């Protein structure tokens, strides 16, 4: 029994690390989505949005074998992130190219309202969640059965460890997103880098969609291959580092 519990503990740690890695890029997207809200509403939007996403993750574990067939969820998420990235980078460039006095005379564009922002946060996390849940299922089903009950066709012990991993991951994402909001407020020039990361995460969802078994444009194992994982993280870190260095230089210049 102790050996089984140790196995469960180890797998839970692996799932938390996996969720933590996924939370890093996902949190940037969440931060960008809530940044336009007043400061006191940003935390609430992240809390409500990710709380709703957590309920979705819990429900989805019961129907993951059905949900995995719908590649359209990730396709819509990818399209939205790419659109948001391109539109905001264009708007930022347009603002930068305009004379300051001309820009100041224009009314500031309103962002989405509070509840619409909450819905967008939930929708983005749903697009991210499917791949992480599939990875969690693949890892958890290797564990020996614990207990004599099943939940949603999955052994009770395996289900609980997947749920705990997802719950901890959502909490990590919420606090990481809150930190990114603060960084973006401190270094406004980082916004371009943040939107580039949003677009790059959109590319990640495009790759997942193209590798889906019902699409088959890319090999099914490509999104989890070492080559793609390294490429994704090297590009993401390069964008973040470049944006940070430019932000620090601009802040010193001011």
Phi, psi and omega in degrees: 000318180298321180296320179295317179297323177296319177299316179297319179298318180295315180295323177298319178298316179299316180295321179295318178297316179300312179297324179297318178295318179292326182296332184300307181281325179296324182295326177298318179299314180299317181299316180296323182293326184260354188299329183287345182284156172303150186309316184291340180268343183299312180297320180296317180297318178295319181295308182296317181297314182282335174294317176297321179294325179295319177298320177299314181300318179298314180294321185294332179299333179285333186234026185300326181291335176274316184299326184297340181285344184266084179291343182298332181298313179288328179295316179295318178300317180296314181299318181295315181295319179294319178296313180299318180298309183296316183296314184288324176295321177297314180298319179295319180293321180297318179296320181294324183282341181281145173300142185304317183293327178290321180292318183295335180282350182267145177292142182287134179293137179275139175277183178297151176292175185302306186289328175295323177296318177302315180297320179296320177298316179298314182298319179297316181294325178298318178298321179288326194293327188300314181295318181293324178292322177297319178297319180296318178297314182300324180283315187292326183290350176281348181284150174293152181296142178232116183089164183251039180221152179244150175231117180060033179080003179245142178308140184305316180295317179296320180298316183295319181292325176293318180296317179297316179300316179293320180297313179296322179298318179295320178298316178300319181295321182297313182287326177295318179297319178299320179294319180295324177301316180298316180298318180294327177289323180287327181233080183305328182291351176285350184302319180299315178298320180298317180289330173296321177295319176303315178296320180293324174293326175298320176299321178301317179292327175298315179300316178298320179295314182293335180268359180298145185298333180270358176250304170071019177288321176248155176302144185300329183270358184299316181300339181251011179285154180299320182299313181290318180300315179296315179301313182301311184288325178295315180295315181299314180295322179297318178297312182297316182293316178299316179296320180295315181297319178294320179297316179296318180297317180294323180293320177294325180294331179278000000 
